[in-house]
Amino acid sequence: MKLNRQEVTPKLIEIMNNINCQPELYVEENYDFSLTGGVLQWSEYDLIFLVMELIEEFGITFDKADFENYRFNTINNVLDVICSKEIT
């Protein structure tokens, strides 16, 4: 079974707020901005915590391909990666 974006989005935003509290920035118009640059300014540590929390929350695993070619660099991309995973 795969999760859909409507299920995942509020949980992802909640997790992101727990890691780096910036609720005013986690709005749909910023979903295509880089997590580590410009507007959002996440650190590499924030990203590590995000991955760990996503594993725990959704029971998914990540592989190397999930992080290649900027596949995990925006909120939209993170949502795409999560929604591509099979949930058991």
C-alpha positions in Angstrom: 0.0 0.0 0.0 1.2 3.5 -0.8 0.3 6.7 1.1 -1.2 9.6 -0.8 -0.1 13.2 -0.6 -3.2 14.3 1.3 -2.4 11.9 4.1 1.3 12.6 4.2 1.5 16.4 3.8 0.1 17.4 7.3 2.3 14.8 9.0 5.4 15.9 7.1 4.7 19.5 8.0 4.2 18.6 11.6 7.5 16.7 11.7 9.3 19.6 10.0 7.9 22.0 12.6 9.2 19.7 15.4 12.7 19.7 13.9 12.9 23.3 12.7 10.0 25.4 13.9 9.1 27.8 11.1 5.4 27.2 10.5 5.0 30.5 8.5 7.5 29.0 5.9 5.9 25.6 5.5 3.2 26.8 3.2 2.4 25.5 -0.3 4.0 28.4 -2.2 7.3 27.3 -0.6 7.1 23.6 -1.4 9.4 23.9 -4.4 12.2 25.9 -2.6 15.3 24.1 -1.5 15.2 22.9 2.1 18.9 23.9 2.6 19.0 27.3 0.8 17.3 30.6 0.4 14.0 30.6 2.2 14.0 27.6 4.5 17.7 27.5 5.6 17.8 23.9 6.9 21.1 22.5 8.1 22.4 19.0 7.2 21.5 18.0 10.8 17.9 19.0 10.3 17.8 16.8 7.2 19.3 13.9 9.1 16.6 14.3 11.8 14.0 14.6 9.1 15.0 11.2 7.6 15.0 9.5 11.0 11.6 10.9 11.9 10.1 9.9 8.5 11.4 6.3 9.0 9.8 6.2 12.4 6.5 7.9 11.5 5.8 6.1 8.2 7.7 2.8 8.7 9.5 3.3 5.4 13.1 2.8 4.5 15.2 4.9 2.2 17.9 3.9 -0.3 20.7 5.8 -2.0 18.5 6.6 -5.1 16.1 8.5 -2.9 18.8 11.1 -2.2 20.5 11.3 -5.6 19.9 14.0 -8.3 18.3 16.4 -5.8 15.4 14.0 -5.2 15.2 15.0 -1.5 15.8 18.7 -1.7 12.3 20.3 -1.5 9.1 19.6 0.4 7.4 18.5 -2.9 10.3 16.1 -3.6 10.2 14.7 -0.1 6.5 14.1 -0.5 7.1 12.4 -3.8 9.7 10.1 -2.2 7.5 9.2 0.7 4.5 8.6 -1.6 6.6 6.3 -3.8 7.3 3.9 -0.9 5.4 0.8 -0.2 3.9 0.8 3.3 3.5 -2.6 4.9 
